[in-house]
Amino acid sequence: MSTVPRMTAETRWRCSLCGNLTRFDVTRSSKVVEYVHLDLAGEPTVEEREVVSETIESVRCRWCNAVDQIELVDRPGTDTATAS
């Protein structure tokens, strides 16, 4: 299994095969702590959610179905690669 790059405030995902920038299926595992409030009828509402840990297992491009072909590129309006 290859490592999926993490997006940052300056970067975003791009499929290296077809160029897709906007549509991905993401498989992730999360460990969370939730504060659940039950109303008098027993219906739950999550009022607080804290993500303790999260791992992105895979990313699949919705356009070409490529798996593990995701790269990081600069987001528009950022100057992260100007010193190349």
C-alpha positions, 0 to 999 in steps of 0.5 A: 500500500502506498502512502497517500499525500496529505493536503495542506492549506497550500496544496491539493490533490491531482490525479497524475493520470487524467488531471482530475482536481475535484472528484475523489473517493477517499477511504479513511479510518478514523478514531473519534470521541463524540458527545452524543445528546439523546432527546426524550424520544431517544433520537441521538444528535452528535453535538461535539466530535473530536478526531483522535486519529485519522489515516487515509488508506486510499484515494481513487479518482472518480474520473478515470478510476485510478488508484494510488495515482494522486499527487500534490499540486499547489492551490491557486493563489499560493506561492509555494513553488515560486522558488523552483 
